[in-house]
C-alpha cells in the first residue's frame, strides 16, 4: 500500500473527505460509488466501483460475438478502464486506463462517429488511426462506459450498421446493468 502522508478526521456523521489530489489521480468524481473492503490486517481499502468491470467476462463474450458479426475491432470500457477487447487489441488495451479523449466522449453522452482515418487515443500513449464509432453506455441515467467499434486492416470503413451495432450493444449492456 502506498502512503500519502495525508491525515483526515472522521466527522460526527462518520464521514471522511478524500483529498482532491487523490480524487483527481484516481478519477473519482462526485456521485461515484466506492467499494469498502477490510483486509486481514484490519486496513480499510476503498476501491472505485465499476458495474461494467463486474461484467468483464460478459463484456468480452459480447465483444467477441459482435466482432464475428461485423468483422471490426471492438473495445468495451467503463469510465476508467478497458474491460474487454477483441483478439487484435486485447493484449494492447485490456486493463489499461481510458484516455482523456475517450473520457470526454463519455462525458458528452453522444455517439462520436469518425469515418476518415482519424487518430483515436484509447489509453494513455496508445492510439489507433482508423475510422471509429464511440457509443456511451448509459445505465439509470448515468454514463458507465462505452462501446467502441474501430475499422481495421481488413474492414476499414464505419458503416451505418456499425453505428447501429454500437448503439445496440451499449443499450443492451446499459439495460443489463439496470436489471
C-alpha positions as CSV (number, residue, x, y, z in Angstrom):
1,X,0.0,0.0,0.0
2,X,1.3,3.5,-0.9
3,X,1.4,6.1,1.9
4,X,0.1,9.6,1.0
5,X,1.1,11.4,4.2
6,X,-2.5,12.9,4.3
7,X,-4.4,12.5,7.6
8,X,-8.2,13.2,7.8
9,X,-10.5,13.2,10.8
10,X,-13.9,11.4,10.7
11,X,-16.7,13.9,11.4
12,X,-19.7,13.3,13.7
13,X,-21.7,11.6,11.0
14,X,-18.8,9.1,10.2
15,X,-17.7,10.8,7.0
16,X,-14.2,11.4,5.8
17,X,-13.1,13.6,3.0
18,X,-10.9,12.1,0.3
19,X,-8.3,14.7,-0.7
20,X,-8.7,16.4,-4.0
21,X,-5.3,15.3,-5.3
22,X,-6.2,11.6,-4.7
23,X,-9.7,12.0,-6.2
24,X,-8.1,13.6,-9.3
25,X,-5.4,10.9,-9.7
26,X,-7.9,8.1,-9.3
27,X,-10.6,9.9,-11.4
28,X,-13.1,9.8,-8.5
29,X,-15.9,12.2,-9.2
30,X,-18.9,13.4,-7.3
31,X,-21.6,10.7,-7.3
32,X,-19.1,7.8,-8.0
33,X,-19.6,4.7,-5.9
34,X,-16.8,3.2,-3.8
35,X,-16.5,-0.3,-2.6
36,X,-15.2,-0.7,1.0
37,X,-13.0,-3.7,2.0
38,X,-11.3,-4.6,5.2
39,X,-8.3,-6.8,4.8
40,X,-6.9,-9.4,7.3
41,X,-4.6,-6.8,8.9
42,X,-7.7,-4.5,9.6
43,X,-6.8,-1.9,7.0
44,X,-9.8,-0.3,5.3
45,X,-9.5,-0.2,1.5
46,X,-11.6,2.0,-0.8
47,X,-11.9,1.0,-4.4
48,X,-13.9,2.8,-7.1
49,X,-16.8,0.7,-8.0
50,X,-17.4,-0.2,-11.7
51,X,-20.6,-2.1,-12.7
52,X,-19.1,-2.7,-16.2
53,X,-15.9,-4.2,-14.8
54,X,-18.0,-6.7,-12.8
55,X,-19.3,-7.8,-16.2
56,X,-15.9,-8.1,-17.8
57,X,-16.4,-11.8,-18.8
58,X,-19.9,-11.0,-20.2
59,X,-18.4,-7.9,-22.0
60,X,-15.7,-10.0,-23.5
61,X,-18.2,-12.5,-24.9
62,X,-20.3,-9.7,-26.2
63,X,-17.3,-8.1,-27.9
64,X,-16.3,-11.4,-29.5
65,X,-19.8,-12.1,-30.8
66,X,-20.1,-8.6,-32.2
67,X,-16.7,-9.0,-33.9
68,X,-17.9,-12.2,-35.6
69,X,-20.9,-10.4,-36.9
70,X,-19.4,-7.2,-38.2
71,X,-15.7,-8.1,-38.6
72,X,-14.5,-4.9,-36.8
73,X,-12.4,-4.5,-33.7
74,X,-14.4,-3.9,-30.5
75,X,-13.5,-2.3,-27.2
76,X,-15.7,-2.1,-24.2
77,X,-14.7,0.2,-21.3
78,X,-16.1,1.5,-18.1
79,X,-15.4,5.1,-17.1
80,X,-11.8,4.4,-16.2
81,X,-10.5,1.1,-17.6
82,X,-10.8,-1.0,-20.7
83,X,-12.6,-4.2,-19.7
84,X,-12.9,-6.1,-23.0
85,X,-11.4,-6.0,-26.5
86,X,-11.3,-8.3,-29.5
87,X,-8.3,-10.5,-30.2
88,X,-6.3,-7.9,-32.2
89,X,-6.5,-5.4,-29.3
90,X,-6.9,-7.5,-26.2
91,X,-3.2,-7.6,-25.1
92,X,-2.7,-4.0,-26.1
93,X,-5.6,-2.4,-24.2
94,X,-7.4,-4.6,-21.6
95,X,-6.9,-3.3,-18.0
96,X,-5.4,0.0,-19.3
97,X,-6.8,3.3,-18.2
98,X,-9.0,5.1,-20.7
99,X,-7.6,8.2,-22.4
100,X,-8.8,11.8,-21.7
101,X,-10.2,11.8,-25.2
102,X,-12.4,8.8,-24.5
103,X,-13.4,10.2,-21.1
104,X,-14.6,13.4,-22.9
105,X,-16.7,11.4,-25.4
106,X,-18.3,9.6,-22.5
107,X,-18.9,12.8,-20.6
108,X,-20.7,14.3,-23.7
109,X,-23.0,11.2,-23.8
110,X,-23.3,11.4,-27.6
111,X,-22.3,9.0,-30.3
112,X,-19.0,10.0,-31.8
113,X,-18.5,8.8,-35.4
114,X,-15.3,9.4,-37.4
115,X,-15.5,7.9,-40.9
116,X,-12.0,9.0,-42.0
117,X,-8.8,7.5,-40.7
118,X,-8.5,9.8,-37.7
119,X,-6.5,9.4,-34.5
120,X,-8.3,7.9,-31.5
121,X,-6.4,7.8,-28.3
122,X,-7.8,4.8,-26.5
123,X,-5.5,4.6,-23.5
124,X,-2.6,6.8,-22.4
125,X,0.1,6.8,-25.2
126,X,-1.8,4.2,-27.2
127,X,-3.6,5.4,-30.4
128,X,-5.4,3.9,-33.4
129,X,-5.5,5.6,-36.8
130,X,-8.8,4.3,-38.2
131,X,-12.4,5.1,-38.6
132,X,-14.4,4.5,-35.5
133,X,-17.6,4.9,-33.5
134,X,-17.7,5.6,-29.8
135,X,-21.1,4.9,-28.1
136,X,-21.5,5.7,-24.4
137,X,-23.2,3.1,-22.2
138,X,-26.0,4.7,-20.2
139,X,-27.5,3.0,-17.1
140,X,-30.0,4.5,-14.8
141,X,-29.3,7.9,-16.4
142,X,-25.5,7.7,-15.8
143,X,-22.7,7.1,-18.3
144,X,-21.0,4.0,-17.0
145,X,-18.7,3.3,-20.0
146,X,-18.6,3.0,-23.8
147,X,-18.6,0.6,-26.7
148,X,-16.0,1.4,-29.4
149,X,-16.0,-0.1,-32.9
150,X,-12.8,0.5,-34.8
151,X,-12.2,-0.1,-38.5
152,X,-9.3,-2.5,-39.0
153,X,-6.9,-3.5,-41.8
154,X,-9.5,-5.9,-43.4
155,X,-12.6,-3.8,-42.9
156,X,-11.8,-0.1,-42.6
157,X,-15.0,1.9,-43.2
158,X,-17.5,2.6,-40.5
159,X,-21.0,1.9,-41.9
160,X,-24.5,2.7,-40.6
161,X,-24.7,-1.0,-39.5
162,X,-21.6,-0.4,-37.3
163,X,-23.2,2.7,-35.7
164,X,-26.4,0.8,-35.1
165,X,-24.4,-2.2,-33.7
166,X,-22.6,0.1,-31.3
167,X,-25.9,1.7,-30.1
168,X,-27.5,-1.7,-29.7
169,X,-24.5,-3.1,-27.7
170,X,-24.3,0.0,-25.4
171,X,-28.1,-0.1,-24.9
172,X,-28.1,-3.8,-24.1
173,X,-25.2,-3.5,-21.6
174,X,-26.8,-0.5,-20.0
175,X,-30.2,-2.3,-19.7
176,X,-28.5,-5.4,-18.4
177,X,-26.8,-3.3,-15.6
178,X,-30.2,-1.8,-14.6
179,X,-31.8,-5.2,-14.2
